[in-house]
Amino acid sequence: MKRLPLVSLFVLLALAVGCAPSPATPIAPPSPTHAPIEVLPTSTPVPPPPTPTFTPAPTPAEKATPVGATPTPAAPTPAAPAKLQVPMIAIPAGEFIMGSDREVERPSHTVSLPAFEIDQFEVTNEQFARFVKETGYKTTAEKAGDSMSWSAYAAGKPNNPVVKVSWDDAVAYCQWMGKRLPTEAEWEKAARGTDGRLYPWGNEWASGKANTKEAGYRGTTITGSFPGGASPYGVMDMAGNVAEWTSDWFQPYPGYPGGDSAAQFFGQKYRVIRGGGWFSDKEMVRTTTRSCSSVDLANDDVGFRCAR
């Protein structure tokens, strides 16, 4: 099985296929990196047309039922499939500290966000299968003829996070749920809270609180398996298990001083990935670690969660 885990942007992007001299596979700490592929930016939404004025139709006269006749009951209207009920965590409005003093994470700065909600857990195989069943959706990997698509990794693991999903696949699922991908800033606030911590649980690495390379599972685990690693808001698996797509382009933070080779990848070409996966080491799953890839990346340690 091809390992393409998440890495530090400095190492990751400098070695990315098509973006640096030595090709490597993305998302595999400590040295492999995502393979950037140029993509077009998403189109700007078009405002909906004005709502037409409603003109009520005349009420038809009620027909009397003949004496002695048995009324024929109307056929029941088939109920639309109920949307999945997924627990979400409310993140309050306000400021938090974003970034660090490391490379393209610089500079540490204050960001103010409105209130939002984020999925408590990563999207699971069972949930994604429901989406596929009801919509007939084909993932980017399936369209490309990849025999090891999401369903191959999902076999026997309904409650593990879905993998082998591209950015477009993640967006499609979130839209079906009436949601969206979180922004990079929303993701970081949900992961670290307002005190600037380095890991969801605090400033010190602690074994047994995340599914990372150190844990030795060599694959995804059931979502929420590490309650001790929850973020200050109670969001699970924000470090390890699978790295997660966000909605944002990979851009420099305000006041970025420059000087990092990874800065060459800034722009509207690659989408930000956060959190690190099961093959990432403890340095790659910090709350501030930034990575990115082209939208068609489909890896076995990259998944997502939704926000609204």
N, C-alpha and C positions, 0 to 999 in steps of 0.2 A: 504493500500500500504506500502510496506517495505521501511523504510527510512535508507539509508546507506551513509550519507554525508561524505565529506572530513574533516579531522582534523589535528591538529598539530601532527607531527610525534611522538613527545615525548609521547603524550597521546595516539595517534592513534595506533602506532605500539606496545606499551607496552601492549595494550589490544586486539591486533589482534587475531582472531581465529586461533589456531594452532601455534601461536608464543608467547602467553603470557597466564598466568593462567586463566584469565577471558575472555570468548569469547564475541565478540561484532560484530556488523555489520559495514562494512567499509564506510568511507566518511561521517559520520554524526557527525559534531562538536556539543558540545565540547568534548564528551567522546567516542562515538562509533568510530570504526576504520575498515579499510578494512580487509578482511579475506584472509591472505596470503596463497597461495597454491603453492607448489614447481613446477616449470616449467623448461623445458630444454632450454638452450640458443639457439638462432638462429644460423643456420649453416653459415659457412663462404662462401661468394659468390665464385663461380668457374669462372676463367677467360674464356671469350668466345673463341671458336676455331678460328684459323686464317681464314681470309676472302678468299674464293677461287678466283682464277684469272678468270675474266670474259672473255669468248670467244664469240665474236659476231656471231650470226647465219646469214647465207646468206639471203638477202632480197628476198622474193618470187616475181616472175614476176607478174605484175599487169594484171589482167584479164580484157579484154575489154568488155564493156557492149554492147550486140547486139543492132543494130539500131532499134529504136521503142520500146525497152523494158524499163520498169520503174525500176530503181535500188531499191532493197529492203534495207531499212535503217537498220543499225545494232541496236540490242536491247540495250537500255541504261544500263550501269552498275549501279547497286544499290549503292547509296552513303552510306558510313559508317556513323553511328550516330555521330553527332558532339559532341565533349566533352563539358562539362559544362564550361561556362565562369564565373570564380570566381575571384573577385577582390583580388589582393595580394599587400602587402606592401613591398617595398625594404628596407632592413636594411643594412646600410653601413658597410663596414669592419672597424675594429678597436677594441680598448679596452673598457671594461666596468667593473664596480664593481659587483662582484657576491657574494652572501651569506651575512651573518650578524654575530652578536655575540651571537646568540641564538642556543643552543643545536646542532642538526645535521646540522644546517645552517652554523656552524663555519668551518673555519674562513672566515671573509670577505677577498676576494682576487681579484686580477685583472686577467681578462681573455681576450685574444685577439681572435677575430673570423673573418673569411673571410666574405665577403658580402653574403647575402642570402635573400630569399623572404619568407614571411609567409602569410597565408590567413588572410585577414582583419577581417573576421567573422568566427565563429565556423561553422562546417559542419551542414547543416540543414536537417530536415526530408525529404523535397522535393528532395534535392540533393542525399541523401542516397537512397531514393526510386528509383531514376533513375538508380543508380548503381545496385541495386537489380534486377530491371526489365530487364536490358540489360545483366546481367551476371547470373541470377538465384542464386545469392549468398544466403546462409543461415548463420545467425549469430550463434555465440557460444551459446547464450541463446536459440535460436530456436532448435538447434541440441540437446540441453539438455532437450527439452520438456517444456520450460518455456512458459506458456500461456500469460504472460505479457511481450512480447518481444518488440522490438523497435517500431513495427507498431502499437501496442496498444497505446503507448504514442504519436504516431505521428498523430493520428486521429484528423482532424480539425486544425492541427497546422503545416502547411507546412513550415513556416519560423522560427520555433523554432528549437533549436539545437537538433540533434538526440541524444538519450540516450539509455541505455541498450545495449551498444556496448563494446565488449572486446578489449584488445590490438590487438589481431589478426584481429578483424573486422576493426579496424581503419587502420592497416597496409594495409589490402586488398583494402580498398577504396582509400587510398592515392596512392597505386601502380597503380590502375585503372586510376587514374587521371594523372599519370606520375609524381607523387610527392612522398613525404615521410613524416613521422612524424618529427617534430622538435626535436633537441636535447634539453636536459635540459638547457644548457647554451644559446642556441638560444632563447628558450622560455623566459628565464629571461631577456635577453637583450631586446627583443621585448616588454616586459611588463614594464620595468623600465628605459630604456634608459641608458645614461652614467653618470648620476648624483647620482646614488645610492638611488633613492627614494623608499619609503616603499610601496606606492600604485601607480598604473599607472598614476594617476593625481597629485601626490605630496606626501608629508610626513605626512599629517594629514588626518584622516578619515573624509569622507564627505558623509552624507546620501544623497540619491538620485542619486548617481553616479554608483551604482552597484546593481545587483539583488542578495542580500544576505539574511540571516536570518532576519536581522534588517528591510529589506524592506517589509517583510510579504507577498510576493506573493505566497509562498508555492508551487512553481513549476517554470518551465522554462518560459522565456519570449522571444519574437521575438528578434533575434540577432540584435545588434546595437541599442537597445532601450535606452541605456544610453550614448549618445554621450559625455556628460560631463566627463565620466569615461574613455575616450580613453587614450591610452598610448602616450608617447611623439612622437611616429611615426605614430599615428592614428590607431593603432590596437585596436579593440573593444572587450569588455567583457573579458579582461584578469584577472579581479577580479569578481568572482561570475558567475551566470547563470549555467554553468556546469564546473566542474573540467575537466582537459584535459590531455590525455595521451601524454607522450613524448617517444622518442625512447630509452632512456638510462636505464641501470640497476641502481639500487639504490646503490650508492657507496659513500664513504667518500670523502670530498674535500681534496685537497693537504694540509697537515699540520693540519688536524683535530686532536684536542688534546685528544679526547676520553672522557669517563666519562658519556655517555648517554646510558640508557638502550636500546634505539632504535637502537643503533649501532650494536646490534646483528643481525639485518636484512640486513646489508650491504652484498653485494656479487652479484652473478649472479642468483638471485632467483626472485626478484621483480622489476617491472618497475616503473619508477618515474611518478607521477601524480602531476600536478601543477594547481594553480589558484583558487581552491575552487569552490563550487557550490552554488545553491540557498538556501541550508540548512546550509551553512557554515557561521560562524559569522565573524566579521571584523578582528579578529586576524588570522583567517584561510585563508584569501584571500590576505594577504600581498604578495608582489612580490617575497619574499625570502622563503616563506613557502614551505617545501618539504613534500611529502607524497608518498606512494608507495602501490602496490598491485600485486598479481599474475595476469598473463595475462588473465585469464578467468573471472575476475571480470566484471559483467555487472550490472550497477546500474542506478537508475533513476536521478542521478545528475552528471553523468560522461559522457563526450563526447570527442571531439577532433577537431583539425584543422590541416591542412597540411602545409608543407614547401617545398622548393626546392633550 
